[in-house]
Amino acid sequence: MESKSILEKYPYLTKEYLEGILRSDQCESSITVKDFEVVPALGKGENYSSDILRVKVNYVTGSSNHRTQSYIVKSSLACEGMAEMLEEYDVFHREIGVYKNVMPKVEQLLASIGYTKKLAPQAHAIVSTNPKHFVFEDLSLQGYRSADRKQGLSYHQLRMVLEKVAKFHAATAFLFEQDEEIMKDHNYRNINEEVPHFYPLFQNSMVACAEQARKWPTTAKAIADKLFKLEQTVIPKGCQVYTRDNTTFNVLNHGDLWVNNVMYKNDLRGNPVDCTLVDYAVGFFGSPAIDLSYLLFTSSSDDVTTEQFDLLLQYYHAELVDCLAKLGYSKKLPTLLDIQVEMLRKGFVGIMFVTFLIPLRLIEDTASADLGHLLGSSAEAVDFRRRMFSHPKYQGRMEYLLQYFDRKGYLD
């Protein structure tokens, strides 16, 4: 059994509760839990909006067979202040909407055209009352492992993610065409004029990036100056990204599509053969460029070139329109040019997040990596951000990307 403090923090995790999960999961009524252990499933700095736990259960069946099983529990944050702030962003409500209403229909649609690869972990329990939580299958039992956040995703790994994203985007666009009400939980704009809690994160990160860019050879003057000026306009630009244009092609975006939310299954030689996505908490129905720019800009490894960004977008587009056609989508299929135009119109969201997600990928001091230190103004928080943005490997990727962003006009 886990320590008393853990049990007090998550009082709903009891033998009786877990017996109910197991009986439903195993389709067996005579299951008795002997004991269980609760441990953090992720290190600090690997998830910021919820507590992620691994529950290891020892149980016996009616035939007295001793077995073990583990589950992943995603629970609303126990820290009251942060939990209340995140409540305004509707993160659990939106993820519940994905797993209850959207994902079952997406999987059914894709199966009908012969696509049965995993898009997300199976949810064994979805609880919408406090404490809000999910009980998911433990993907590690099937060989899935988190990607290497410091290394980032290779070209091949990105292609695998974009295959899944294209299928998910296509199916959600088709569902919306059939019944617009299905996206009612996903109209919340992740950056908007009414809820300012995360404004300092984007503004501080833009300035911190500018201060570093001022020291780098190719960005020292013009690009650094543009980044300093963006402190004043980053929020209005972000609000514009999350303002949906109903005349263009729209999809349900994952919304937080970066390396921390992708898991891979490797073959015996260590080569990835499948991937799946986790954490659908901030999905937004809007431009597919939100997911595309977020993934490519924040999570590609240093050897992925900007020319390969275009090849990856071309691959995504081919997968997207193939799936839309097979599903019988009746509206005009988006062209590759449409996707590229969307990247120019909405890709700024990738710049908003890349400034701080790349250093977060690189830092060793994950114990200090929490929202309080990212948002706060205390001496400790300021020192943490100074160390984070001055990481020696930040320059290599960020200097390269900033030149690309400048050529595209994102920084103007």
C-alpha positions in Angstrom: 0.0 0.0 0.0 1.2 3.5 -0.7 2.1 6.0 2.0 -0.6 7.7 4.0 0.0 11.1 2.4 -0.7 9.7 -1.0 -3.9 8.0 0.2 -5.0 11.3 1.7 -4.3 13.1 -1.5 -6.3 10.7 -3.6 -8.9 9.3 -1.2 -11.0 7.8 -4.0 -8.3 5.2 -4.7 -9.5 2.3 -2.6 -9.6 -1.4 -2.9 -13.4 -1.3 -3.6 -13.0 1.3 -6.3 -10.2 -0.6 -8.0 -12.2 -3.9 -7.8 -14.9 -2.2 -9.8 -12.4 -1.1 -12.4 -10.9 -4.6 -12.6 -14.2 -6.4 -12.8 -15.3 -4.2 -15.7 -11.9 -4.4 -17.4 -11.5 -8.1 -17.0 -15.2 -9.0 -17.5 -15.1 -11.0 -14.3 -17.3 -10.4 -11.3 -15.4 -12.3 -8.6 -12.3 -10.2 -8.2 -10.8 -9.3 -4.9 -8.0 -6.7 -4.5 -5.4 -7.8 -2.0 -3.3 -4.7 -2.1 -2.2 -1.8 -4.3 0.6 0.8 -4.7 0.3 4.3 -6.0 3.4 6.0 -7.5 4.0 9.0 -9.7 3.9 7.9 -13.3 5.9 10.9 -14.5 8.7 13.0 -13.1 8.1 16.6 -12.1 8.3 18.8 -15.1 6.8 16.3 -17.5 3.1 17.3 -16.9 1.8 20.7 -15.7 -2.0 20.5 -15.6 -2.7 17.3 -13.7 -1.3 14.6 -11.5 -0.4 11.4 -13.3 -0.2 8.3 -11.2 0.5 4.6 -11.8 -1.6 2.3 -9.7 -0.2 -1.3 -9.4 -2.8 -3.7 -8.2 -2.4 -7.3 -6.8 -5.7 -9.2 -6.9 -7.2 -12.7 -7.0 -9.9 -14.1 -9.2 -12.7 -16.4 -8.2 -10.5 -19.4 -9.1 -7.9 -18.1 -6.6 -5.5 -17.1 -9.4 -3.1 -14.4 -8.2 -2.7 -11.6 -10.8 -1.3 -8.1 -11.1 -2.5 -5.2 -13.2 -1.5 -1.6 -13.5 -3.5 1.5 -14.6 -2.6 5.2 -15.2 -4.8 7.6 -13.2 -5.0 11.2 -14.4 -6.3 13.4 -11.5 -7.0 17.0 -11.2 -4.2 18.9 -9.4 -4.3 18.6 -5.6 -2.7 22.2 -5.4 -5.8 24.3 -4.9 -4.6 27.6 -6.4 -3.3 26.0 -9.6 -6.3 23.7 -9.8 -8.7 26.6 -9.6 -6.8 28.5 -12.3 -6.8 25.5 -14.6 -10.5 25.0 -13.9 -11.2 28.2 -15.9 -9.6 26.6 -18.9 -12.1 23.7 -18.7 -9.3 21.1 -19.2 -11.0 18.2 -17.6 -14.4 19.0 -19.1 -12.9 19.1 -22.6 -10.9 15.9 -22.2 -14.0 14.2 -20.8 -15.8 15.4 -24.0 -13.1 13.8 -26.1 -13.2 10.4 -24.4 -17.0 10.2 -24.0 -18.3 11.8 -27.2 -15.6 12.2 -29.8 -13.0 9.4 -29.6 -15.4 6.4 -29.7 -17.0 7.8 -32.9 -13.5 8.6 -34.4 -12.4 5.0 -33.7 -15.6 3.6 -35.2 -15.3 5.7 -38.3 -11.6 4.8 -38.9 -12.3 1.1 -38.3 -15.0 1.3 -40.9 -12.3 2.2 -43.5 -9.9 -0.3 -42.2 -7.7 1.8 -39.9 -7.4 0.3 -36.4 -4.2 1.7 -35.1 -4.3 3.2 -31.6 -4.9 7.0 -31.3 -5.2 7.2 -27.6 -5.2 5.0 -24.4 -8.4 3.3 -23.5 -10.3 5.0 -20.6 -11.6 2.5 -18.0 -13.2 5.2 -15.9 -14.2 8.8 -16.5 -15.3 10.8 -13.4 -16.6 14.3 -13.9 -17.3 15.1 -10.3 -14.6 16.3 -7.9 -12.0 15.0 -7.6 -12.2 14.7 -11.4 -10.1 11.9 -12.8 -9.6 9.3 -15.5 -8.4 5.7 -15.1 -6.5 4.8 -18.3 -4.9 1.6 -19.5 -1.2 1.5 -18.8 0.3 1.7 -22.2 3.7 0.6 -20.9 2.2 -2.9 -20.6 2.0 -2.9 -24.4 5.5 -1.7 -24.9 4.8 2.0 -25.3 7.4 4.4 -23.9 7.6 8.2 -23.7 9.7 9.8 -26.4 13.1 11.3 -25.5 12.2 14.9 -24.8 15.8 16.2 -24.8 16.5 14.6 -28.2 13.2 15.6 -29.7 11.5 13.7 -32.5 13.3 12.5 -35.6 11.9 12.9 -39.1 10.6 9.3 -39.1 9.0 9.8 -35.6 7.3 13.0 -36.8 5.9 11.2 -39.8 4.4 8.5 -37.5 2.7 11.2 -35.4 1.4 13.1 -38.4 -0.2 9.9 -39.7 -2.2 9.6 -36.5 -3.0 13.3 -36.4 -4.2 13.3 -40.0 -6.6 10.5 -39.3 -7.9 12.2 -36.2 -8.2 15.5 -37.9 -10.0 13.9 -40.9 -12.5 12.0 -38.7 -13.3 15.0 -36.6 -13.9 17.2 -39.6 -16.2 14.5 -41.0 -18.1 14.3 -37.6 -18.5 18.0 -37.5 -20.0 17.9 -41.1 -22.5 15.4 -39.9 -23.4 17.0 -36.6 -21.9 20.3 -35.4 -23.1 19.7 -31.9 -20.4 17.1 -31.3 -17.8 19.8 -31.0 -19.7 21.9 -28.5 -17.1 21.2 -25.8 -14.2 22.3 -27.9 -14.9 25.9 -28.8 -13.0 27.3 -25.8 -10.1 29.5 -27.1 -6.9 28.4 -25.4 -5.7 32.0 -25.5 -8.5 34.6 -25.2 -9.2 38.1 -24.0 -11.1 37.0 -20.9 -8.7 34.7 -19.0 -5.3 36.3 -18.5 -3.6 33.8 -16.2 -1.0 32.6 -18.7 -0.3 35.9 -20.4 3.0 36.3 -18.3 4.2 32.9 -19.5 4.1 34.0 -23.2 5.3 37.6 -22.6 8.2 36.6 -20.2 9.3 33.8 -22.6 9.3 36.2 -25.6 11.5 38.6 -23.7 13.8 35.9 -22.3 14.2 34.5 -25.9 14.9 38.0 -27.1 17.6 38.5 -24.5 19.3 35.3 -25.6 18.9 36.1 -29.3 20.7 39.4 -28.8 23.8 37.3 -28.0 23.7 35.1 -31.1 25.5 36.0 -34.3 22.6 35.7 -36.8 19.9 37.1 -34.6 21.8 39.7 -32.6 20.1 42.8 -34.0 17.0 42.7 -36.2 15.5 39.4 -35.0 16.1 40.2 -31.4 14.5 43.6 -31.7 11.4 42.0 -33.3 11.2 39.5 -30.4 11.3 42.4 -27.8 8.5 44.2 -29.7 6.4 40.9 -29.8 6.1 41.1 -26.0 3.4 43.8 -26.6 1.5 41.9 -29.4 2.0 38.2 -28.5 -1.3 38.0 -26.7 -3.5 39.7 -29.4 -1.8 37.5 -32.0 -2.5 34.4 -29.9 -6.1 35.4 -29.5 -6.3 35.7 -33.3 -4.9 32.2 -33.8 -7.7 30.8 -31.6 -10.4 32.7 -33.4 -12.0 30.2 -35.8 -12.6 31.1 -39.4 -15.7 29.1 -40.3 -15.0 29.6 -44.0 -11.9 27.5 -43.9 -11.2 23.8 -43.2 -11.4 23.1 -39.4 -10.6 20.1 -37.3 -10.5 19.1 -33.6 -6.9 19.9 -32.7 -5.2 17.8 -30.0 -4.1 21.2 -28.7 -0.9 20.3 -26.8 0.9 18.3 -29.5 4.5 18.1 -28.4 7.1 15.5 -27.5 5.8 15.0 -23.9 2.4 13.8 -25.2 3.6 11.2 -27.7 4.5 7.6 -26.8 6.3 5.1 -29.1 6.5 1.3 -29.4 9.8 0.1 -30.6 10.9 -3.2 -32.3 13.7 -5.4 -30.9 16.3 -3.2 -32.6 14.9 0.0 -31.0 13.2 1.3 -34.1 9.8 2.9 -33.6 6.9 0.9 -35.1 3.9 2.7 -33.7 3.0 5.7 -31.7 0.0 7.0 -29.8 -1.1 10.4 -28.4 -2.0 11.2 -24.8 -3.4 14.2 -23.0 -6.3 15.5 -25.0 -7.2 18.1 -22.4 -6.9 21.3 -24.4 -8.5 20.3 -27.7 -9.8 23.2 -29.9 -11.9 23.0 -33.0 -10.1 25.2 -35.5 -7.3 25.4 -38.0 -5.2 22.2 -38.3 -2.2 24.5 -38.4 -2.5 24.8 -34.6 -1.4 21.2 -34.1 1.0 21.2 -37.1 3.0 24.3 -36.1 3.0 23.3 -32.4 4.4 19.8 -33.2 7.0 20.8 -35.8 8.3 23.9 -34.1 8.5 22.6 -30.5 9.4 19.0 -30.9 11.5 18.2 -33.9 15.1 17.1 -33.2 18.0 19.4 -34.2 18.7 17.5 -37.4 15.1 18.0 -38.8 15.4 20.9 -41.3 12.9 23.5 -42.3 12.8 22.0 -45.8 11.7 18.7 -44.1 8.9 20.7 -42.5 7.4 21.1 -46.0 7.9 17.4 -46.7 6.1 16.5 -43.5 3.2 18.9 -44.3 3.0 17.3 -47.7 2.8 13.8 -46.1 0.2 15.0 -43.5 -1.9 16.5 -46.4 -1.8 13.2 -48.4 -2.9 11.2 -45.3 -5.6 13.8 -44.5 -7.3 13.9 -47.9 -7.0 10.2 -48.4 -8.9 9.6 -45.1 -11.5 12.3 -45.9 -12.2 10.8 -49.3 -12.6 7.3 -47.8 -15.0 8.6 -45.1 -17.1 10.3 -47.7 -16.4 13.9 -46.7 -18.7 16.0 -49.0 -17.2 19.4 -48.7 -14.2 20.7 -50.8 -11.0 18.8 -49.8 -8.3 21.1 -48.6 -5.4 21.4 -50.9 -1.7 21.3 -49.9 -1.7 25.1 -50.7 -4.6 25.5 -48.2 -2.6 23.8 -45.5 0.5 25.9 -46.2 -1.6 29.1 -46.2 -3.1 28.0 -42.8 0.5 27.6 -41.5 1.2 31.2 -42.4 -2.1 32.4 -40.9 -2.1 30.4 -37.7 1.4 29.1 -37.3 2.3 31.9 -34.9 1.0 29.7 -32.1 4.0 27.5 -32.6 6.3 30.5 -32.0 4.4 31.3 -28.8 5.1 27.9 -27.4 8.5 27.1 -28.9 10.2 29.9 -26.9 9.7 28.1 -23.6 9.0 24.5 -24.6 12.4 23.9 -26.2 14.2 25.0 -23.0 11.8 23.0 -20.9 12.8 19.9 -23.0 16.4 20.5 -22.3 16.6 21.4 -18.6 18.1 19.0 -16.1 16.4 20.6 -13.1 12.9 19.1 -13.7 12.2 19.3 -10.0 11.8 23.1 -10.3 9.8 22.9 -13.5 6.2 23.8 -12.5 3.7 26.4 -13.6 4.5 28.5 -10.5 8.1 29.0 -11.6 7.1 29.6 -15.2 4.5 32.2 -14.3 5.8 33.6 -11.1 7.8 36.8 -10.3 9.6 35.5 -7.1 13.4 35.6 -7.1 13.3 31.8 -7.2 11.0 31.8 -10.3 13.1 34.4 -12.1 16.3 32.5 -11.4 14.7 29.3 -12.7 13.8 31.0 -15.9 17.2 32.5 -16.3 18.8 29.1 -16.0 16.3 27.5 -18.3 16.7 30.0 -21.1 20.5 30.1 -20.9 20.9 26.4 -21.5 23.8 26.0 -24.0 21.8 23.8 -26.3 19.0 26.3 -26.6 20.9 28.4 -29.0 21.6 25.7 -31.6 18.0 25.0 -32.4 16.4 28.3 -31.6 18.8 30.4 -33.6 18.1 28.2 -36.6 14.3 28.4 -36.1 14.2 32.1 -35.5 15.8 32.7 -39.0 13.0 30.5 -40.5 10.3 32.4 -38.5 11.7 35.7 -39.7 11.7 34.6 -43.4 8.0 33.5 -43.0 7.0 36.8 -41.5 5.9 35.4 -38.2 7.9 37.9 -36.2 6.6 41.0 -37.9 
